[in-house]
Amino acid sequence: MKAIVQDRYGSADVLQFRDVDPPTPGTGEVLVRVRAAGVDPGVWHLMTGRPYLVRALGFGLRRPKAAVRGRDLAGVVEAVGAGVTGFRPGDEVYGTSDTGSFAEYATAPVSRLATKPARLSFEQAAVTPVSGVTALQSLRDFGRVRAGQQVMVIGAAGGVGSFAVQLATHFGAAVTGVCSTAKADLVRSLGAVDVLDYTRQEIDRDPGRYDLIVDTAGNRPLSLLRRALTRRGSLVLVGGEHGGPLLGGFDRALRAPLLSAFVGQRLRGAMAKENAEDLTFLAGLAESGALTPHLDRTYPLARAADAITYLAAGHAAGKIVLTV
């Protein structure tokens, strides 16, 4: 099968489009004929091996343990492994893969797979698992969002942010989206009742206003973020794309709980885990029209390097997807 493979860490130049053996589904897994695969910042981190914390977390110290890139996928079940009863060949599914989704075929455990929403295209479904579940768990589990709250989403036009705006609105919160001037209309269309243009104003424009802030972008100091929160507000930090080579922007997520012990505000870093239950929940919202993934650009599988380069430039509005 054709796949996007890398044998060493580095820039997009390390990616190769070549033939590899298709994976075989093990116990509790299915083999998926991939129709589309989502591109998210995690792909860039595993491609570059940076920050070095990524390598220390078990993804390979000197080179990637998994040669094929990508995790998000949507496609059609080709075969099922032992013990699988919930899916059968021909079913349309979406979820995440351990063997790499930038390929014609990938295996996925049923614990991280759900039926694809009929309302969504394969491309829309493929960009939902990682970013959608991260947004959901950041709001519901880490942020404890409630109806009537004032919620700020920083990076509201990005991958996780575009889902977070829609989900927070679904949960009954009033959302302020932080984005650039060019993306303000998109963020409003996602459900934000207010937009803060970070090129003109800082996020503490209204001190002490927000019950919950979900920060999916940049590396703003915790002190600045706390100024925008209410005295008992919550801050959820998602990822980290800036900072030093060792920890990158993840150092804030490590410091936040320590600081939280000494202040009235609840400060947390979000480490989301995809699971079938949350994927099914998101599928239900998609079917009802409450959640619609926004696609910025679509690339063919062979141009995965171009897709990741575009993502790394930081200009995407919504999600980027590969078609297979």
N, C-alpha and C positions, 0 to 999 in steps of 0.2 A: 504494500500500500504506500501511497505518498504521504509524507509527513514533514513537519518542520522540526529539525533536529539540531542540537548543539552538543559538541564534545568538550567545550571549555567555556569559562565565564568570559564575558566581554560585551562590547557594543553589539548592535544589530548585525554587524558583519559576521558574527560567529554562527548565525542561523543558516542552516542549509535545507533546501527543499529536495528531498531524496527518498528513495525507496527503502522501507524497513519492513520487517515481518509484523503482521497484525497481532495484537494481543489476544490471549485466550481467556475467557471469563472463568474465574474461580468460583468457589462456593459463595453463594450470596451475591454474585455479580451478574451483570448482563453485558453483552457485547452490543455496542451502539454503532450503527452506520451514521456517522456525524454529518449533519446537514449544515450546521453553523456553529461557530465557536466564538465566545466573547473574549475581548482583550481588556485586561484590567492592570492596574499598577503592579500587582503581584507577579505578573508575567515579566515585567521589566526587572523587578528585584531578583527573580530567579535566573534571568538571562545574564545580568551583570554580576550577580553574587554580592550585591551591595544593598544596604550596609552589611558589614561582615557578620553582624548578628544573624543574618539569614542563613549563612553557612553553618554557624554554630547550632542552629536549631534543627539540624539533621538533614539539610538538603544537599550536603556534599561540601567538604572542606576545600578540595582542590578542583573539583569539577562537579557538575550537576549529577545527582544520583539518577534522576529521571531524564533521559535524553530528549524526549519529546516535550515541547512546551505546551502551555495552555491547560486550563482546568474547566472553565465553563463550557457547556455543550448543550445542543438540542439536536435530536435526530430520531431515528427509527430503530427499534430493537431488532437486531439481527439474530441473536442466539442468547440463551440463558444458561447460567451455570447451575450447579447442583444446589438444591434447596430453595430455588426461586419459584414462587408461586404467584406473585402479584403482577408479573409482567410476562408477555409472550411475544414471539416474533411478529413484527408488524405494528406494535404499539408505538405511538409517538410520545417521546419522553424528553425531559430536560433535567439537568443537574450538574454534578461535578465529577471529574475523573481523576484517578491517581496515575494513570498511564500516559496522560497528555491528550488534550483535545484538539490540538492543531494537527489533525490527521484524518484520514478517511474513515478509520475505525478506532474506537476507544472503549475500554471497559469502565464500568462505573458500579459501585456498590449500591444495592437497592436502598440502603440507609441514607443515601444522598441523591435520590432520584424520585421524580414524581411525573405524573401524566402531564404532558404539555397542554397548556390552555389552548383550546380551539380558537379563541379569539385572536391569539398572537401568532405571528409568522414564526418560522424557525429562527430567523434572525433576532426578532424581539425576545423570544424565549431564551435564546442562548446567552444574552447579556444579563439575564436576571439573577441566576443563582448566587454568585459571590456578592455582587453589589446590592441586590435586593435583600438578601438575608442579612448582610452586614447592616444595612439601614434599619431593617426591622428589629434586629436584636439590639442595636444601639439605642433606638427609641424605647422599645418595650421593656427589655431586660436590664440594660445598663442605665438608661435615662428615666425609666418608670413614667413615661409620658401619660398625661391625663387630659381629658376633655376640658377646655376652657383655659389651658395654659398658654403662655406666650413662649414660643419656641423659635430659636434662631438656628438656621442651618448655614454654616460657612462652607463655601464651595457648592452652592445650591444648584449650579448648572452642571456639575461633574457627574461621574458615574454613580457613586454612592449618594451624593447630594440630591440628584434628581429623583431618586427613589425616596429619600428621606422627606423631601417636601411633600410628596404625594401621600406618604404613609402618615406623617404627622397630621396632615389635613384630614385624612380618613379617621384618625383617632380623636378628632374634634379640637385640635389645637389651632391657634392663630399663628401662622408661620411668617417669619421675616427671613427672606433669602438673601444671602450675601454673595454677590457676583460682580462681574465687570459690566460696564455700560452696555456692551454689545449683546449681553445675554439676559438682560433684564426682562425683556418680553417673554422669553422662554420660561424663566423662573415664575413669572406671574401666571403663565398658562398652566403650570404644574400645580397651582393652587396657593401660592404665596400671597398673603394679603398686603405685604409690604416688602420692598426691595431696598437693600442698602448697597450702594455702589462703592466698593472698596477703593476705587481710584479717586474718590472724592471725599469719603468719610471713613473714619475708623469704626470698628465694631462697638466701641463704648460710647457711641453717639448718644444713647439713652441709658445712662448709668443705672444699674439696679433694676432693669426692666424684665429680664428674661428668666423664666422658671427653668428652662432647659436650653443649653447650647450644644449642638452636635457639630464639632469641628472636623471637617473632612479635608481641609486644604491648608497649606502653608505651615508656618511654625511660629505663630504668635505666642508671646510670653504668657505664662499662666496668669500673671498679675493683670495683664490687659483683659484676658478672657473673664477673669473673676469680676472685674469692674462692671461688666455688662450683665452679670447675674444678679438675681435677688439674693438676699442674705442667706436664704436656705435653698438656693438654686442648685442645679446639677449641670456638670460639664462632662461630655463624653468625647474623647479624643479618638479619632479613627485614622489609623495608619500614620505615616510620617515620611514625607517626600523630600525633606531638607535636613541639613545637619551634617555632622561629621561622618567619616567613613566607617566608624565602629558601630554606632547605634543609629545613625541617621536622625530622623525626626522622632524616633521611638523613645528618646530619652524623656520627653515630656510625659509619655504614658507611664513611665517608670517612676517619675517624680510625683505625679499627680496624687496617687493614693497616700503617699507619705505626707504631703501637704494637707490633704483632706482630713487627716487625723487631728489637725490643730486649728481648723477653721470650721465655720458652720455650713459651708458649702460642700456638696458631694462631687468629688473629682475622680473620674475613672478613665482608663484606657479600655477600648473595646477590642476584644479578640473573638470575632464571630466564628461560629462553626455551622457549616451547612448541614441540614438534616431534612429528611423527607417531610416531616410534619410542617416545618416552616415553608418549604417549597410548595406544599399543597395549599397552605394558607394564602401564599402569594398568588398561586394559580386561581384561587377563588376570587381574589380581588381583581385580577386581570379579567376574568370572565365577566364580572359585574360591571367593568368599565371604571372601577375606582383606581386602577393602576395600569399605566401604559408606559412601557420603556421607550425612551426617546433615543433614536439612533442618529448619530452625527455622520459617520462615514462607514461604508461597507467596502471591504477589500476581498479579493480572491485569496485562497489559502497560500498560493505561491508568493503573495506579496505581504506576508506576515511581518517581515522586517520593516516595511514601509508603515504598516499599521502601528507597530510598537514605537517607531520613531516619531510618528505624529502624536501618539499618546504622551510620550515623554516630553514633547514640546509644551504641553500644558494648555493647549488651545481648544481641546475637544468640548463640545456642548452636548452632554449626554454620553452615550456609549459608542464604542467602536466594535465592529463585528467582522469576522471572517466567514465567507461562504465556502463550503467544501463540495 
